[in-house]
Amino acid sequence: MARIGLLGGSFNPAHRGHRHISLEAMRALRLDEVWWLVSPGNPLKEGAKDMAPFDARFASARRMARASRIRVSDFEQRERTRFTVDTVRHLRLRHPEHRFIWLLGSDTLPNFHKWRDWRRLAREVPVAVIRRPGYDSAAHAARAMGWLRRFVHPSSRASHWTDWSAPAIFFLSPPPDPTSATALRAQDPSWYRRSPTLARSSVRAPGRAPVRQETP
């Protein structure tokens, strides 16, 4: 049985903050790996004008994950799952030999109640909420916490998360990293065009699936 952390997102672009919280979660939760699930299209960000092409975001994630036990996956694109709850269900069916825990930044928790079937998602896998600077109050006052609060376990027991069945919530407070994808895009809206590697990776024939490596 492998202990796998799942971190989903647009990775627009992937940055050191993603890597930092993944490695800290790996340590605190005693994970064998963290899988980055690069979303082909976040339903809550439909119409975003600053969303880079999928292949560029995927390539940026692979670059940021180098030399670590982080695996970058296009699982959602291949399985055509649009919502996290469906992605997790498919992963559990595909990999019954693994134990999964969902990694959620505290900056995302205030909007967690907007996710499709978020209660069912919390019943599918345990959730680790990872502190992001400046979001402590908003995270603990999140609308979803009205229901989730009863399932919170002590952070001192986070490494034993497999002892509990979902719903089970753990709050982790690693050393902060203030890096923000929003700030990076504000500084360079066309970030994916600045790197020849990323620019080339974003060009492919319509309907043709790109070749992937190290994908769960």
RAVENDA-V251763 format. One line per field, one symbol per residue. phi: phi as a letter, one per 40 degrees, with the letter a starting at -180 (. if undefined). psi: psi as a letter, one per 40 degrees, with the letter a starting at -180 (. if undefined). burial: I if it has 16 or more other C-alpha atoms within 10 Angstrom, else O. A space follows every 50 residues. Layout:
phi: ???
psi: ???
burial: ???
This chain:
phi: .cbbcbbcicfbccaccccccccccdccbfccabbcccccacdcbcgccb ccddcccccccccccdfacbbcbbdccccfcbbddcdcccccccbccbbb bccbccccddbcccccfcccdcccacbbcbcbdgbdcccccddccdccdc bcbdccbccbcccbcccabbbbbcdcbcdbcccccccadbdcccbdcccc ccbacdgccccbbfbc
psi: hihhhhhiidggiiidddddddddddddefidihhhghhdhhdefhehee hiidddddddddddeififhhhifddddefhdidddddddddddgeeihi hhhhidedddedeeihfdddddediihhhhhhheedddddeiddddddde ehihdeedefdeeiiihhhhhigihihehhdddddddgdfdeedhddddd eehiihehhihiifh.
burial: OOIIIIIIIIIIIIIIIIIIIIIIIIOIIIIOIIIIIIIIIIOOOOOOOO IIIIIIIIIIIIOIIOOOOIIIIIIIIOOOIIIIIIIIIOIIOOOOOOII IIIIIIIIIIOIIOOOOIIOIIOIIIIIIIIIOOIOOOIOOIIIIOOIOO OOOOIOOIIOIIOOOIIIIIIIIIOOOOOIIOOOIOOOOOIIOOOOOIIO IIOOOOOOOOOOOOOO
